[in-house]
Amino acid sequence: MAAKTKAVLDGIKVADFSWFGAGPICAEHLATFGATVVRVESETHIDALRTVAPFAKGKTGYNVSGYFNNFNAGKLSLTLNLNAEQSHGIALRLVAWADVFLTNITPRVVERWGLTYDKLVEVNPRIIACYQPMQGYEGPHRDFLGFGAVLTPITGYNYLSGFPNRPPIGLGTNYPDYVINPGHTLIAILAALHYRNRTGKGQRIECAQLESSVAPLAPAIFDYTVNGRVQCRSGNGLPNAAPHNAFKCRPLIEGSAALADERWIAIACFSDEEWRSLVEAMGNPGWACGDRFATLEGRKANEDALEAQIGAWRSDEEAYDLMDDLQSRGVPAGVVQSARELLDVDEHMKERGYYVYLDHPETGRAAYDGPPFVLSKTPGKLRSPGP
Amino acid sequence: MTDSDNDTPSALGDIRVLDLAGEIGQYCTKLLADLGADVIKIEPPEGDPVRNLPPFYHDDLGPEQSLYWLNLNINKRSVTLSLQSAEGRDVFKKLATSADVVVESFQPGYLDGLGLGYEALARLKPDVILTSITGFGQTGPHARYKAPDIVGVAMGGTMWLAGEPADPPNVPPWRQGYISASIIATAGTLTALLYRDTHNEGQHVDVSMQEALSITQETAMQTWDMLKILRNRNGSRGMIPIDIPGIGVYECKDGHVYGYVGSPGGAPWSDLLAWMIEEGAAEDLTEEPYHEICWSLSLRFLSSIATDPEVAKKLGSLPHIDQVLRRFVATKGKWEMYEEAQKRRLLFGIVSTPQDIANNPQLQYKRWLTPVDHPELNDTLNYPGTPYQLSETPWAIRRRPPRLGEHNDEIYGGELGLSIQQLESLRSAEVV
């Protein structure tokens, strides 16, 4: 890049005492927009993600996990054994230097390390101290253990995800760890920085992962508190659309039945106009042209039959061609993309340059999730690979 | 509304937001409103279509009774305005001169076509921040593709990893694509606001739902990039390639729990075995070969399968160990299993229903559910709370969600200074 781009958070210093996903991703976004972020780890309290796959091909050690590296680009790393008594003074010097303190370590340990808010304001009254406990610093479950895999079911995602004839399997990932918890935390920190710009005052933020993760499921919780209804998982449908599902297309490799070669397309019709355009795209087959499916009410009442017919129609189609055709007719459609498609196939992602490839001394060149939003005057930038 | 209206300071009490956002962006403007911003929701005269979405208060359909809408629009004010008419656009421009932030989610180019794009807004208010939230962002070949939530979670990679192999990939519940786009848009808006604090300049924030969701692929992106191995949907196992006793969904008497025994941080499998022995439920797991395997079950065990043939030999015993554990868990209630396991530092979580969340002792302790009076319904509704607490600038319910156009007179008359006659003529022309 020729001209030095302006960084929004230039001069903001972050003492990042977090680990796993929810904390480090939040701090990475601060680094991407210009903050100086110092990760604090130690050999006795290493970020466990450093030991989780995937590892760069043929490589071992603490610095080659793609899981860890993707959440820690642009940061500096410092090792400090916080269990050692002499370390406390150093930790507090870091706090005195920082604008933002961040940790998602369990309250019991944060207290043992002497890093609670009352201790931090003694050395830095303007600090914005952000705590992301699993459940909270107070309350009957404050010492309950957990991380994303256990938090996802506790916060309702498992019960509400998937098909009703299946057990509550969840979303296949530690879902709230990646956008919901780091994102909510980031919002709270940025809002607190704005407040400090106005008033000079820092503050304590608690973004308990329990509360942060249940907040996006508010409609289901509200339906219970107001109507007493206990919503359950109900597959891929929506009350205001039909069809609304993923449909299998021609596999990537002709004749292959492998899961990795499957191709699915999501198709949704919210209006009767979208439905008529879909019927046209299907070549006006007899089954689709009568009154039975003409209105949303009719399509919802006969949704299984409708989706079986659509399923039979598109099974030989190439998913991307079908998506482009349907979208050109105004029908919402999208290929169910895997990581392979997102990285290698999706021309749109390439043109926007979302994924960033960085050279890492141990892993070599590797892909990273890029800045999560685009700012027209002060774009974000991943300044270095994971430390 | 300014800070002086309320004794409690709020983080964004000095910020005014014009909210043109459709469903994809309403969680964004909710977060801004809950942080204290004065969010003016601009609805078409016939009302925001999201007002028509279920669930409804007592299942009674009506534009003021969608619980989905009410939750997303608490703390906002509402005016009606048609941007289709020139008079409506003039009114919008008057509003824009006092706006710090405008949030919108139209198809890229739509506002430009109305003469209300970023350049036009910046002429009216040089330091304005325009936040645009769409499925694919403002640029690129898919920018104008229609993108309801399902298209976002499909194209963003979230669905590929969710579900049983025998089912279609699963759509996450309650529009998680919209939620992610809104969260990222809020962060983008506030980042731009911090730049404005120090440089007095606004800018255009471009948010793509697809990009916002990419990181929810967990390790799938890196696994493909580094190793050319594809992660696929595999039910409840997530990133674990084989079934390991103690990891996954377990059925209780009255529901389910989810276990992750053997991962670092929690108590080891031997503690779970000790508990089963205490309760006379260990069956033959106290005997070999099972006993020794129970002592060694952990994520490390898993990672040594590929390299250590002795470990690989033990795999045949795992289904039996799992069955014994399943029989043990089936004798417990889900809350009992969750709380007792956690007392023993064993990693189990309850699979909460919405009812369980409402009754969760930790959330109750924190008073997460918040009663809000709705005089028009002659009722008090228990609203879900916020994701975080800020000690100096706490969340406050400043107003219940607005009725359609409730603040037309207050804002058009009181704040913009339109006369009663002007307002009346806008009304009869169906501009407001």
Interface residues (C-beta under 8 A of the other chain):
Chain A: K6 V8 L9 I25 H29 F33 A48 V52 A53 P54 F55 A56 K57 G66 Y67 N69 N70 Y117 Q135 G136 E138 G139 P140 H141 R142 F144 L145 G146 F147 A149 V150 L151 T152 P153 I154 T155 G156 Y157 N158 Y159 L160 S161 G162 F163 R166 P167 P168 I169 G170 L171 G172 T173 N174 Y175 D177 Y178 V179 I180 G183 H184 T185 L186 I187 A188 L190 A191 A192 L193 H194 Y195 N197 R198 T199 K201 G202 Q203 R204 I205 E206 C207 A208 L210 E211 S212 V214 A215 P216 L217 A218 P219 A220 I221 F222 D223 Y224 T225 V226 N227 R229 V230 Q231 C232 R233 G235 N236 L238 P239 N240 A241 H244 N245 A246 F247 K248 L259 A260 W264 I265 A266 A268 F270 Q327 G330 V331 P332 A333 G334 V335 V336 Q337 S338 A339 R340 L342 L343 D346 E347 H348 M349 E351 R352 Y354 Y355 T363 A366 A367 D369 G370 P372 F373 V374 L375 S376 K377 T378
Chain B: P9 A11 L12 D14 Y27 L31 L35 N52 L53 P54 P55 Y57 H58 D59 L67 Y68 L70 N71 Y118 F136 G137 Q138 T139 G140 P141 H142 A143 Y145 K146 A147 P148 I150 V151 G152 V153 A154 M155 G156 G157 T158 M159 W160 L161 A162 G163 E164 P165 D167 P168 P169 N170 V171 P172 P173 W174 Q176 I179 S180 I183 I184 A185 T186 A187 G188 L190 T191 A192 L193 L194 Y195 D197 T198 H199 E201 Q203 H204 V205 D206 V207 S208 Q210 E211 A212 L213 S214 I215 T216 Q217 E218 T219 A220 M221 Q222 T223 W224 D225 M226 L227 I229 L230 R231 N232 R233 N234 G235 S236 G238 M239 V249 E251 H256 V257 Y258 Y260 S263 P264 G265 G266 S303 Y338 Q342 R345 L347 F348 G349 I350 V351 S352 T353 P354 Q355 D356 I357 A358 N360 P361 Q362 L363 Y365 K366 W368 L369 L381 N382 Y383 P384 G385 T386 P387 Y388 Q389 L390 S391 E392 T393
